Amino acid sequence: MKRSVIGGALICCAASLMTQPVSAAQAKNIIFFLGDGMGPVTQTAARIYAGEKAGLEVPETHILAMEKLDYAARIKTYSEDAQTTDSAPGMASYMTGMKSKNEVISMTPDTNPNDDDGNPYQSDGDSLCPETGNGEAAETLLEILKAKGYGTGVVTTTRITHATPATTYAHICNRNAENTIATQMVPGGDGYNNALGTDGLDVILGGGRRHFLPAPEGRRSDDRDLIMEMQGAGYTYVSSGSELGNVDPGSTDKLFGLFNSSDLNYELDRVNNDLDEPSLAEMTSTAIDILSRNQDGYFLMVEGGRIDHALHGTNAKRALEDTLAFDEAIAAAVGKVNLEDTLIIVTADHDHVMAFNGYSKIGNPVLGLLKEYRTGGLALDAQGKPFTTLVFGNGGGPREADRATLTEDEVLQDDYLQEVGVKLGGPGTETHGGGDVRLNAGGAGSDLFKGTLDNVEVFDLIHEAMGL
């Protein structure tokens, strides 16, 4: 199925791929891991951080689970209307083979997220896109495989209605209409996406309870209790890590889990505060156990979504901890599946503006103050003050004309916010970056994923790997 769209025009696979041999291994199953915002610097810093935690003499030599997959590619991430994509078109490009505008969820390239006055469609969170004159739904990989009898699952540490997971099962003009997005996954309900078949997704695990419940418990403006509707449609519902742990995958056909009103907690806080939320690895393992019972095969999307949120907040420590939790989920999946019939893809939807700074010595704590490789002493700026290895190009972190004198103890704290080059505003204002991201692939058909690819080409290569 060659239908990749760039700039609104259909294209076929890149010419460089035409001469490559078709993979002899056909994938029966696919697990698509998406580290939201996990650009090359985040991956590099997480690798070193993991090496430090493992007590390696040279932490830089550590290898992440995702990096042990056999093949790698460089991915272009621009959207239909922006050099720097947001998560909606970034992930939708992989899932539909089409470019789309920023904020649009799995719609054709001509879809606009805002009306003629610049106001977002569905600003109230419930209304639909205009029925005519504003694009059409773009069929997703999940929908294609669902129609062929595959099992389907979506797992995330964000709200299940957030941009990345939504692109797999929903179609809407503006990503902010999360109440409407929620209705699209409820079999038989008003607003249901009929492309998901009569029975819907098989496994749904994440956060976002507020978009499934009416006020005052939730944020729905109607009186629908979508959790009750999902239970009525045959789903086993769980709302905590302990409840998920008690699920018997061998006797559970449909599983629906919402573990927080909004996003799940950052991994650092989940562990430090002993919260009853599941880890991403636990959710992934349970999903695989249930989906692998489908003899036709399965599609599972797993998102490490809070990597992105921590980076927006210029909080590198939480970003790295969530990256490692994401990597643990990948390791769990590799340990459970047969790579002779399962394709595993790990990539990101976009980069961020975190930078790896200066000439630090081998073994220097990646979250710490930068120490010179020649002398081992603190590197100093033009004011004679130390600075950290990790910094951000922009955001809400500290930036003063007369910089404070930082200490090692200060910058290693959980809540420390890295300094920024361009001050944009308050917390969370750091932007995505427009740079390419990395894709790692392993298992059946993974040899197709190499070179420099546009994100929409990944859709076609998955089809080739799965013999669709």
Summary of the structure (lengths in Angstrom):
residues: 468
radius of gyration: 21.9
end to end distance: 7.2
largest distance: 67.6
contacts: 1762
relative contact order: 0.20
helix: 30%
strand: 21%
